[in-house]
Amino acid sequence: MKPLKSIAYSFLILFTGCTTQKYDSSNNADIIIYGGTSSAVIAAVEAVQSGKTVLIVSPDKHLGGLTAGGLGYTDTGNKAVIGGLARDFYHRVYKHYNDSAAWVWQKHSEYGNKGQGTVAMDGENRTMWIFEPHVAERIFEEYVTENNITVFRDEWLNRETGVVKNEGKIISITTLTGKTFSGKIFIDATYEGDLMAAAGVSYHVGRESTTQYNEQWNGVQTNVFQHGHHFKSQVSPYKIEGNPSSGLLPRISPETPGDYGAADKKIQAYCYRMCMTNHPENRIPFPKPANYDSTQYELLVRDFATGRKDWFEKFDDIPNRKTDTNNHGAFSSDNIGMNYDYPEASYERRQEILKEHQDYQMGLLWFVANDPWVPKDIRSQMATWGLPKDEFPDNGNWPHQIYVREARRMIGKYVTTENDVLLKREVPQPVGMGSYAMDSHNVQRYVTPEGFVQNEGDIGVHAPAPYSIAFGSIVPKKEECSNLFVPVCVSSSHIAYGSIRMEPVFMILGQSATAAACIAIDKKIAVQEVDYNELKTVLDARKQALTWEPE
């Protein structure tokens, strides 16, 4: 059965030349990149510019992952440590919006210069960090066209028998359509880490205990609320308030959350980063899903009844009267507890999970805009919002990429932990930097011993300064695979990944991985044997930020 990534992956060619497949029958290249994320595209650009042949084998039809899928209000942290081709991407965003023709639904002066920590459009550094989804996708397609990169779209790895290895090296990968791709080096640039897993590389799913890597913020974190995304008043979890025998409301786990600091197999919640608009000429009212069930949102009604008024707080403005809307509050777009088996699930099971997430979130939007149980002031304002006609036009104006905040994480040559992020130890052989807070969304929703509903897992611990990411965190152990890089599902603990998992960092690590791959190809050595001083020379030339020296 051919897998679908839910109805969210139907495709219409939007850009001239975006599906070039100029290849010979052997499908060979120096570097084979599996994935269609921002990291995958940037890695491919580096390969071409370094004189190597490259193929992108993408299960996705749209390129750019979440950067082109709704996350236009970029989680940057300290922008000074975003270098190389990642910075070039945001420079291209700047050039786009520096043209008055880009401002279709509002004037640039009306938008102003909003941003995270610094201005959205930085004239001095000629970068812009906030953008519409279709603009990001167009830039990724421009990279493909300019560099004559061959992209195989809608090609899904045969995870059972599609990876052929010999003496610890991947020789080829085969997709479900029967296409085989052979290369010298392989890069897994997916959010799920499917190639890594199929190649027999060790990985982890879920949270480690606080003792495993001597961390404070890993494992179960009951009664820790650092973002405010919890129930701030006593809300009954039962169908009949205060009556346990009536049963639990939907989306509440009957299980205990676990001991503080303990490991589990649970992962932080997913959602779609919604692009919305309140411009009448560009707005489509929120659709009502066919299987709509208002009882799924009873907890939200009870939360509103406590006086909650922050519903619109994460409607972050992006150009042309649109938003990047993210989860906010105790009950919102995060579909808590409904994604635990996604990382290792079959393609068919993942499709079911994605469909359930879409139905939940689409129903939530319709509910808040229409249901009389929602406070009138919130309902009336929500009804002025809708989906933009000019975003995701081939997919019912719904984002084509869910926010996979974490899935598998490699256990590689080096494991990045909170001790690296919090600058408690020196990072060996840096190949890029991160700076965002260690950010975990809620992992579970449960009933407290007192008989009220509560969320758990919401963590936001800021790094004291930008931190380095080790070369060893993007390569497997040599005995497991000697010609693979993993720049997205990197080797890190759950809580450290909460900082690493930002789109600019994935671009940075994708470029650095390819730079190292080129050296390994030229020297005919294992990726773990790349001379770091040689790699550093290349990365310095590419203007990658590797270490932080405060002014």
Backbone torsions as a table, in degrees:
resi	resn	phi	psi	omega
1	MET	NA	129.9	178.5
2	LYS	-73.9	125.3	-178.1
3	PRO	-77.1	150.3	171.1
4	LEU	-119.1	151.3	177.2
5	LYS	-95.4	38.0	-175.7
6	SER	84.8	173.1	177.2
7	ILE	-59.8	-10.2	-179.9
8	ALA	-73.4	9.0	-177.7
9	TYR	-128.7	22.7	169.4
10	SER	-65.7	154.2	-168.2
11	PHE	-134.5	140.6	172.3
12	LEU	-132.6	130.1	179.5
13	ILE	-67.7	118.2	-175.6
14	LEU	-106.1	-19.0	-171.8
15	PHE	-127.5	138.5	179.7
16	THR	-61.3	127.0	175.2
17	GLY	77.0	13.9	-172.2
18	CYS	-80.2	-10.3	-179.0
19	THR	-120.6	38.7	178.0
20	THR	-59.6	129.9	175.0
21	GLN	-131.2	64.1	179.5
22	LYS	-87.6	95.3	-174.7
23	TYR	-144.5	158.9	174.3
24	ASP	-93.0	173.7	-171.1
25	SER	-67.3	-17.6	-176.8
26	SER	-81.9	-21.3	-178.7
27	ASN	52.7	48.3	178.3
28	ASN	-103.9	149.0	172.7
29	ALA	-159.0	163.1	175.1
30	ASP	-60.4	-44.2	-174.6
31	ILE	-127.7	128.7	174.7
32	ILE	-109.7	121.2	179.2
33	ILE	-107.7	123.6	176.5
34	TYR	-102.4	118.4	179.7
35	GLY	134.0	159.6	179.0
36	GLY	-122.5	19.0	-176.6
37	THR	-74.8	175.1	173.8
38	SER	-58.1	-38.2	178.6
39	SER	-62.7	-39.9	-179.3
40	ALA	-63.5	-45.9	-178.0
41	VAL	-65.7	-45.6	-179.7
42	ILE	-63.3	-38.8	177.4
43	ALA	-61.3	-41.1	-179.5
44	ALA	-67.0	-39.0	178.1
45	VAL	-61.7	-43.9	178.5
46	GLU	-61.8	-39.0	179.4
47	ALA	-60.9	-48.1	-179.5
48	VAL	-63.3	-45.2	-177.8
49	GLN	-70.0	-15.6	174.5
50	SER	-96.6	6.9	174.3
51	GLY	83.6	19.6	179.7
52	LYS	-108.9	152.3	174.1
53	THR	-82.5	147.3	-174.4
54	VAL	-150.6	147.0	172.3
55	LEU	-128.8	136.5	169.9
56	ILE	-98.9	122.9	175.4
57	VAL	-110.1	105.5	-168.6
58	SER	-116.5	126.1	171.5
59	PRO	-69.3	-21.0	-180.0
60	ASP	-87.1	152.8	174.2
61	LYS	-94.0	-29.0	175.4
62	HIS	-99.2	136.8	179.8
63	LEU	-91.5	154.3	173.4
64	GLY	108.7	-8.0	177.7
65	GLY	55.5	-136.2	-175.5
66	LEU	-72.0	-26.9	177.5
67	THR	-59.2	-37.1	177.3
68	ALA	-97.7	5.4	-173.7
69	GLY	-112.6	16.8	175.4
70	GLY	127.3	-19.5	-179.7
71	LEU	-86.8	78.4	-179.1
72	GLY	-96.3	-8.4	177.3
73	TYR	-100.6	78.1	-163.1
74	THR	-56.8	132.0	172.1
75	ASP	-80.3	95.0	-170.3
76	THR	-98.5	-35.3	-167.3
77	GLY	67.7	-135.9	179.6
78	ASN	-83.8	110.1	-174.3
79	LYS	-66.8	-19.0	-178.0
80	ALA	-64.8	-22.2	-177.6
81	VAL	-98.4	10.0	174.5
82	ILE	-97.6	104.6	-175.0
83	GLY	-121.6	-166.1	174.9
84	GLY	59.4	-145.2	-178.9
85	LEU	-67.7	-25.8	175.3
86	ALA	-60.2	-45.9	178.0
87	ARG	-65.3	-34.7	177.5
88	ASP	-61.4	-37.4	177.5
89	PHE	-58.6	-47.8	-177.8
90	TYR	-73.1	-22.1	171.0
91	HIS	-68.6	-39.7	178.3
92	ARG	-66.5	-35.3	173.4
93	VAL	-60.8	-43.5	177.9
94	TYR	-57.8	-47.1	-178.8
95	LYS	-61.8	-37.7	179.5
96	HIS	-61.8	-49.8	-175.0
97	TYR	-82.2	-7.2	174.0
98	ASN	-79.2	-5.8	176.9
99	ASP	-97.6	126.6	-177.8
100	SER	-60.1	-24.5	179.9
101	ALA	-65.9	-19.0	-179.6
102	ALA	-73.0	-19.5	-174.7
103	TRP	-94.8	86.9	-172.5
104	VAL	-86.0	-44.7	-171.6
105	TRP	-104.8	-2.4	173.9
106	GLN	-161.5	160.2	175.5
107	LYS	-80.0	150.7	177.8
108	HIS	-57.4	-38.2	-179.5
109	SER	-64.3	-29.1	177.9
110	GLU	-72.9	-33.2	178.3
111	TYR	-73.0	-35.5	-177.0
112	GLY	80.3	-142.8	-178.1
113	ASN	-141.9	60.0	-175.3
114	LYS	-78.7	152.6	179.3
115	GLY	-173.4	178.5	179.7
116	GLN	-97.6	104.1	177.5
117	GLY	81.9	-42.5	176.0
118	THR	-130.8	179.2	-177.7
119	VAL	-66.1	154.0	178.4
120	ALA	-66.6	-45.6	179.8
121	MET	-109.3	111.1	-177.0
122	ASP	-98.4	98.5	-177.0
123	GLY	-66.0	-33.7	-179.0
124	GLU	-65.2	-43.5	-178.8
125	ASN	-98.9	0.0	176.8
126	ARG	53.1	50.1	175.6
127	THR	-131.2	156.2	172.5
128	MET	-140.6	136.9	-167.6
129	TRP	-113.8	0.4	-177.8
130	ILE	-128.9	131.8	-169.3
131	PHE	-160.8	165.8	175.8
132	GLU	-84.0	150.4	-178.6
133	PRO	-56.1	-44.4	-175.8
134	HIS	-67.6	-25.6	176.6
135	VAL	-68.3	-44.2	178.3
136	ALA	-61.5	-44.9	-179.1
137	GLU	-63.0	-40.3	179.3
138	ARG	-61.2	-39.6	179.8
139	ILE	-65.5	-42.4	177.5
140	PHE	-62.7	-38.9	177.4
141	GLU	-67.2	-34.4	175.4
142	GLU	-63.3	-40.4	175.7
143	TYR	-57.4	-45.0	-178.7
144	VAL	-62.1	-46.6	-178.0
145	THR	-67.4	-47.9	-177.5
146	GLU	-60.0	-36.0	-175.9
147	ASN	-100.3	7.5	177.1
148	ASN	51.9	47.7	-178.1
149	ILE	-87.2	128.4	176.3
150	THR	-82.0	126.1	-179.6
151	VAL	-120.5	124.2	172.3
152	PHE	-98.8	111.4	-175.7
153	ARG	-99.8	155.8	179.5
154	ASP	58.6	37.7	178.2
155	GLU	-114.2	111.6	-172.8
156	TRP	-104.0	126.8	179.9
157	LEU	-56.8	133.6	168.7
158	ASN	-74.7	101.2	-172.3
159	ARG	-76.1	-12.3	-178.8
160	GLU	-88.5	-50.1	-173.9
161	THR	-131.1	9.8	-170.7
162	GLY	-86.6	-2.6	179.0
163	VAL	-112.3	116.8	178.8
164	VAL	-103.9	124.7	179.4
165	LYS	-121.6	152.4	175.3
166	ASN	-144.8	123.0	178.8
167	GLU	52.1	44.7	174.4
168	GLY	80.9	6.7	179.3
169	LYS	-119.0	141.9	172.3
170	ILE	-74.8	127.1	178.3
171	ILE	-94.4	-41.7	-177.9
172	SER	-159.1	161.0	170.2
173	ILE	-126.9	146.8	179.6
174	THR	-125.2	138.4	-179.6
175	THR	-96.8	174.3	-177.1
176	LEU	-68.2	-17.7	175.2
177	THR	-82.8	-4.9	178.8
178	GLY	95.3	-0.5	177.8
179	LYS	-75.0	136.9	178.7
180	THR	-114.9	136.5	-177.4
181	PHE	-124.8	124.6	-178.6
182	SER	-113.9	142.1	-179.5
183	GLY	-157.2	174.3	177.5
184	LYS	-88.5	-38.4	178.4
185	ILE	-130.2	144.0	177.7
186	PHE	-120.4	145.5	177.8
187	ILE	-127.7	122.4	173.9
188	ASP	-92.7	104.7	-178.7
189	ALA	-111.7	28.7	177.1
190	THR	-89.5	160.6	174.0
191	TYR	-74.5	-21.2	-173.4
192	GLU	-96.5	-22.6	-179.0
193	GLY	75.2	34.0	-176.5
194	ASP	-67.1	-40.9	179.2
195	LEU	-66.7	-44.9	177.4
196	MET	-53.4	-49.0	-177.4
197	ALA	-66.8	-43.2	-179.1
198	ALA	-66.2	-22.8	178.6
199	ALA	-84.7	1.3	176.4
200	GLY	83.3	21.1	179.7
201	VAL	-86.1	138.8	-179.6
202	SER	-65.8	144.1	177.9
203	TYR	-153.0	170.2	179.6
204	HIS	-129.2	145.5	172.0
205	VAL	-127.2	129.8	179.1
206	GLY	103.3	-166.5	-175.5
207	ARG	-101.6	133.6	171.8
208	GLU	-77.4	161.1	174.9
209	SER	-73.9	162.1	178.1
210	THR	-64.1	-25.0	-176.6
211	THR	-83.6	-21.6	-173.8
212	GLN	-60.4	-45.6	-179.8
213	TYR	-119.1	19.2	179.9
214	ASN	56.8	56.6	-179.2
215	GLU	-116.9	158.7	177.2
216	GLN	-96.0	-33.5	-165.7
217	TRP	-106.3	11.5	177.7
218	ASN	-92.8	177.4	178.2
219	GLY	68.8	-170.9	179.3
220	VAL	-64.8	132.8	-175.2
221	GLN	-126.1	56.7	179.0
222	THR	-61.0	141.9	177.9
223	ASN	64.3	23.1	172.7
224	VAL	-113.9	116.6	-175.9
225	PHE	-129.9	100.1	-171.4
226	GLN	-107.6	-13.7	177.4
227	HIS	-113.3	-10.4	-177.4
228	GLY	87.4	9.5	-177.7
229	HIS	-90.5	56.8	-179.2
230	HIS	-140.4	168.7	178.0
231	PHE	-77.4	116.2	-174.4
232	LYS	-90.7	-9.0	175.1
233	SER	-126.2	165.8	-179.7
234	GLN	-76.6	113.3	-178.1
235	VAL	-120.1	128.4	-179.7
236	SER	-72.1	137.4	179.2
237	PRO	-90.7	0.0	-169.7
238	TYR	-97.4	151.3	-179.2
239	LYS	-56.7	-43.2	169.5
240	ILE	-102.5	116.2	-171.7
241	GLU	-53.1	129.0	177.3
242	GLY	79.3	3.3	-176.3
243	ASN	-116.8	95.5	-178.3
244	PRO	-59.3	-30.2	-177.4
245	SER	-69.9	-13.6	179.1
246	SER	-78.0	-12.6	-179.9
247	GLY	93.3	164.5	-176.6
248	LEU	-83.9	149.6	170.0
249	LEU	-65.9	161.6	178.0
250	PRO	-59.2	151.0	171.7
251	ARG	68.9	31.1	172.2
252	ILE	-125.8	129.0	-178.9
253	SER	-78.8	137.8	175.0
254	PRO	-80.3	-6.9	-176.2
255	GLU	-85.4	155.3	171.8
256	THR	-71.9	152.3	-174.5
257	PRO	-73.5	-15.5	-176.3
258	GLY	102.8	165.5	-178.8
259	ASP	-73.6	147.3	178.5
260	TYR	-57.0	130.7	177.7
261	GLY	82.8	-2.0	-177.1
262	ALA	-79.2	153.9	175.5
263	ALA	-77.4	155.3	171.3
264	ASP	-153.6	177.4	-179.5
265	LYS	-101.8	16.4	-175.1
266	LYS	-92.9	153.6	-177.9
267	ILE	-128.3	157.9	-178.4
268	GLN	-65.9	154.4	-170.3
269	ALA	-67.6	151.4	173.9
270	TYR	-101.7	160.4	168.7
271	CYS	-159.6	170.3	168.8
272	TYR	-92.7	131.0	172.3
273	ARG	-77.5	108.7	-169.9
274	MET	-85.1	131.3	169.8
275	CYS	-96.3	115.3	-178.2
276	MET	-119.7	164.1	174.1
277	THR	-144.6	151.3	172.2
278	ASN	-116.8	18.6	176.0
279	HIS	-84.3	118.0	-173.6
280	PRO	-55.6	-36.9	-176.1
281	GLU	-74.6	-18.8	-176.3
282	ASN	-114.3	4.2	-170.9
283	ARG	-100.0	134.9	169.7
284	ILE	-111.1	125.7	178.7
285	PRO	-55.0	147.1	179.8
286	PHE	-56.2	127.7	179.7
287	PRO	-74.4	151.7	176.2
288	LYS	-96.4	117.7	-177.6
289	PRO	-63.1	151.5	-175.7
290	ALA	-60.7	-34.0	-177.9
291	ASN	-101.9	29.9	-177.3
292	TYR	-53.7	134.9	-179.7
293	ASP	-140.2	105.1	-174.9
294	SER	-64.3	-22.6	-179.0
295	THR	-66.5	-17.1	178.2
296	GLN	-65.4	-15.5	-172.3
297	TYR	-116.1	18.6	179.4
298	GLU	-61.2	-36.5	178.1
299	LEU	-60.1	-37.3	178.6
300	LEU	-65.5	-40.5	177.1
301	VAL	-58.6	-44.6	179.4
302	ARG	-67.3	-34.2	177.3
303	ASP	-67.7	-43.2	175.7
304	PHE	-60.2	-36.2	-177.3
305	ALA	-65.8	-19.5	177.1
306	THR	-79.0	-5.0	-179.7
307	GLY	104.1	11.3	-179.3
308	ARG	-61.1	132.2	-177.7
309	LYS	-133.7	16.8	-172.7
310	ASP	-102.0	21.0	-173.1
311	TRP	-56.1	-36.1	-172.1
312	PHE	-95.7	11.3	-171.0
313	GLU	-69.0	-29.8	-179.5
314	LYS	-107.3	33.4	167.9
315	PHE	-89.2	75.4	-172.8
316	ASP	-75.8	128.8	-176.0
317	ASP	-71.2	129.9	167.1
318	ILE	-120.9	170.4	-173.8
319	PRO	-57.8	156.0	173.8
320	ASN	67.8	40.5	174.3
321	ARG	56.7	44.4	177.1
322	LYS	-124.3	171.0	178.6
323	THR	-128.2	159.4	156.3
324	ASP	-108.0	101.5	-175.0
325	THR	-97.1	124.7	-177.0
326	ASN	-117.5	170.1	175.2
327	ASN	-58.2	142.9	173.9
328	HIS	-155.9	129.0	176.4
329	GLY	96.0	-177.0	-174.3
330	ALA	-70.4	-34.4	180.0
331	PHE	-133.4	113.7	-173.5
332	SER	-155.1	-145.3	-174.4
333	SER	-76.3	-20.5	175.8
334	ASP	-65.6	125.3	-177.3
335	ASN	-95.5	77.3	-167.1
336	ILE	-64.9	128.0	173.2
337	GLY	85.1	3.0	-173.8
338	MET	-105.4	12.7	-174.4
339	ASN	-128.3	11.1	-169.5
340	TYR	-58.6	-36.6	-176.7
341	ASP	-93.6	3.3	-178.3
342	TYR	-58.4	-46.2	-172.9
343	PRO	-55.2	-41.7	-175.5
344	GLU	-106.7	6.5	-175.1
345	ALA	-71.9	158.3	172.6
346	SER	-65.0	164.3	177.0
347	TYR	-58.7	-39.9	-178.9
348	GLU	-65.7	-43.3	178.4
349	ARG	-65.2	-39.3	176.6
350	ARG	-60.9	-39.2	178.2
351	GLN	-59.1	-41.8	178.4
352	GLU	-63.1	-41.2	179.6
353	ILE	-64.7	-44.0	179.5
354	LEU	-63.3	-41.9	178.8
355	LYS	-63.3	-41.6	178.8
356	GLU	-63.9	-40.4	177.6
357	HIS	-64.1	-42.2	-179.6
358	GLN	-65.7	-44.1	178.9
359	ASP	-61.9	-43.5	179.0
360	TYR	-59.6	-48.0	-173.9
361	GLN	-74.7	-38.2	176.8
362	MET	-64.3	-42.0	177.0
363	GLY	-64.0	-37.5	178.0
364	LEU	-61.3	-45.5	179.8
365	LEU	-62.3	-45.1	179.7
366	TRP	-63.7	-41.4	-179.0
367	PHE	-58.6	-49.9	-175.7
368	VAL	-68.1	-30.4	-179.4
369	ALA	-82.7	-14.6	-169.7
370	ASN	-133.4	-27.5	-169.7
371	ASP	-77.2	131.1	-177.8
372	PRO	-65.9	-14.7	176.7
373	TRP	-74.7	-15.5	176.4
374	VAL	-78.5	135.8	178.4
375	PRO	-50.2	137.2	-171.1
376	LYS	-58.2	-39.9	-177.3
377	ASP	-65.1	-38.7	178.4
378	ILE	-72.3	-44.2	-178.4
379	ARG	-62.3	-42.5	-178.3
380	SER	-65.2	-41.8	179.4
381	GLN	-69.4	-39.2	-179.1
382	MET	-64.0	-32.7	-178.6
383	ALA	-67.9	-13.2	176.9
384	THR	-83.5	-8.4	-179.5
385	TRP	-100.8	159.8	176.2
386	GLY	-169.2	-169.6	-179.9
387	LEU	-88.2	140.2	179.9
388	PRO	-74.2	135.2	178.5
389	LYS	-63.8	-28.2	-173.0
390	ASP	-98.7	14.7	174.1
391	GLU	-120.0	137.9	178.6
392	PHE	49.3	50.4	-172.6
393	PRO	-66.4	-21.9	-179.7
394	ASP	-90.7	4.8	-174.1
395	ASN	-133.8	34.3	-179.6
396	GLY	64.2	23.8	178.6
397	ASN	65.9	20.8	179.1
398	TRP	-105.2	141.0	-179.3
399	PRO	-54.7	142.1	-178.6
400	HIS	-91.6	0.1	-179.4
401	GLN	-134.0	122.9	172.9
402	ILE	-77.8	157.0	-179.7
403	TYR	-84.0	95.3	175.1
404	VAL	-81.5	90.4	-174.3
405	ARG	-70.4	-26.4	169.7
406	GLU	-166.0	151.4	175.8
407	ALA	-139.4	-117.4	170.6
408	ARG	-74.4	151.0	169.2
409	ARG	-131.4	126.0	-178.2
410	MET	-60.8	146.3	166.7
411	ILE	-105.2	92.8	-168.8
412	GLY	-102.6	-157.1	-178.6
413	LYS	-61.6	-33.2	179.0
414	TYR	-139.4	137.3	179.4
415	VAL	-108.2	117.0	175.8
416	THR	-76.3	131.9	179.7
417	THR	-128.0	179.7	178.3
418	GLU	-61.1	-20.7	178.6
419	ASN	-68.3	-27.6	172.8
420	ASP	-76.0	-46.4	-176.8
421	VAL	-62.9	-38.3	-178.4
422	LEU	-89.7	12.0	174.3
423	LEU	60.5	35.7	179.8
424	LYS	-90.1	-8.5	175.5
425	ARG	-150.5	159.1	-179.4
426	GLU	-79.1	133.5	-178.1
427	VAL	-89.6	126.2	-179.2
428	PRO	-81.0	142.0	169.7
429	GLN	50.0	62.9	-177.8
430	PRO	-67.7	141.9	178.1
431	VAL	-124.8	6.5	179.1
432	GLY	173.6	179.8	-177.7
433	MET	-138.5	153.2	169.8
434	GLY	-123.2	166.7	179.5
435	SER	-154.9	-7.5	-177.7
436	TYR	-73.3	158.8	177.2
437	ALA	-61.2	153.9	170.8
438	MET	-71.6	104.5	-165.6
439	ASP	-118.4	106.4	173.5
440	SER	-113.6	126.9	171.5
441	HIS	-77.0	171.7	-176.8
442	ASN	-58.8	147.2	-176.0
443	VAL	-108.0	-33.9	-177.7
444	GLN	-151.0	158.7	176.7
445	ARG	-126.6	125.9	-168.7
446	TYR	-142.1	178.8	177.7
447	VAL	-104.1	126.6	-179.6
448	THR	-73.2	162.3	176.3
449	PRO	-57.0	-24.9	179.4
450	GLU	-82.0	-6.8	176.2
451	GLY	92.7	26.3	177.9
452	PHE	-121.8	160.7	-179.3
453	VAL	-83.0	144.5	176.7
454	GLN	-152.6	155.5	175.6
455	ASN	-100.9	158.4	179.0
456	GLU	-144.3	142.5	174.7
457	GLY	115.0	-2.8	-175.1
458	ASP	-80.6	103.5	-174.5
459	ILE	-126.2	140.2	175.1
460	GLY	-148.8	90.3	-177.0
461	VAL	-110.8	120.0	-175.2
462	HIS	-80.0	138.9	171.5
463	ALA	-72.2	142.5	-179.6
464	PRO	-67.1	-22.1	179.4
465	ALA	-165.4	167.6	175.2
466	PRO	-55.7	146.2	-176.3
467	TYR	-125.2	154.5	-179.9
468	SER	-87.0	153.0	176.7
469	ILE	-116.1	127.8	-171.2
470	ALA	-76.4	145.4	172.7
471	PHE	-54.1	-38.7	-178.8
472	GLY	-63.8	-13.9	179.8
473	SER	-85.7	-7.1	178.2
474	ILE	-114.4	6.2	176.8
475	VAL	-124.4	144.9	176.1
476	PRO	-73.0	174.3	168.1
477	LYS	-65.4	140.1	-172.9
478	LYS	-59.0	-36.9	-177.8
479	GLU	-69.5	-15.8	-179.6
480	GLU	-93.5	-38.2	176.8
481	CYS	-167.8	129.0	-173.2
482	SER	-106.2	5.0	179.9
483	ASN	-140.0	39.8	-178.6
484	LEU	-130.5	138.6	169.9
485	PHE	-117.5	147.9	-179.5
486	VAL	-133.5	87.9	-175.5
487	PRO	-88.5	-1.7	179.4
488	VAL	-113.2	-58.6	177.0
489	CYS	-83.3	60.6	-169.2
490	VAL	-69.5	164.4	179.8
491	SER	-76.8	103.3	-178.0
492	SER	-161.5	161.8	173.7
493	SER	-75.6	165.4	179.8
494	HIS	-54.1	-49.2	-172.0
495	ILE	-75.6	-34.4	175.3
496	ALA	-66.0	-36.6	178.0
497	TYR	-63.6	-25.3	176.5
498	GLY	-60.4	-22.1	174.3
499	SER	-96.3	-40.9	-176.9
500	ILE	-64.6	-30.3	-166.6
501	ARG	-73.3	35.3	178.9
502	MET	-100.4	143.0	-174.0
503	GLU	-56.8	-41.6	176.9
504	PRO	-60.1	-35.7	179.7
505	VAL	-67.4	-39.7	177.3
506	PHE	-61.6	-38.5	176.6
507	MET	-64.3	-45.5	179.6
508	ILE	-57.7	-49.6	-176.5
509	LEU	-70.1	-30.5	174.9
510	GLY	-62.8	-43.2	178.6
511	GLN	-67.4	-43.8	-178.4
512	SER	-65.7	-37.1	177.4
513	ALA	-61.1	-42.9	-179.0
514	THR	-69.3	-37.2	176.4
515	ALA	-58.9	-41.9	177.4
516	ALA	-69.1	-37.1	178.6
517	ALA	-60.3	-39.4	-179.4
518	CYS	-64.4	-38.1	177.0
519	ILE	-65.8	-44.0	179.9
520	ALA	-61.3	-37.9	178.4
521	ILE	-66.5	-47.2	-178.3
522	ASP	-63.2	-38.6	-177.2
523	LYS	-88.4	-10.0	-177.3
524	LYS	56.9	51.3	-177.2
525	ILE	-128.6	167.0	174.4
526	ALA	-67.6	151.2	-178.0
527	VAL	-62.0	-29.8	179.7
528	GLN	-71.4	-14.6	-176.9
529	GLU	-97.3	3.3	179.2
530	VAL	-58.9	130.2	178.9
531	ASP	-69.5	120.4	-173.9
532	TYR	-65.8	-37.0	-179.3
533	ASN	-62.6	-37.8	176.1
534	GLU	-66.4	-42.8	178.4
535	LEU	-63.7	-42.3	-179.3
536	LYS	-60.9	-38.3	177.9
537	THR	-60.3	-42.3	178.3
538	VAL	-66.2	-45.6	-177.3
539	LEU	-66.2	-36.8	175.4
540	ASP	-62.1	-41.0	178.5
541	ALA	-65.7	-29.9	178.2
542	ARG	-82.6	-1.3	-179.8
543	LYS	63.8	37.1	170.5
544	GLN	-78.5	139.2	174.0
545	ALA	-84.8	126.1	-175.7
546	LEU	-115.4	-32.0	178.5
547	THR	-138.5	161.8	-176.0
548	TRP	-116.0	123.4	174.6
549	GLU	-120.9	100.5	-176.0
550	PRO	-62.2	146.7	179.2
551	GLU	-67.5	NA	NA
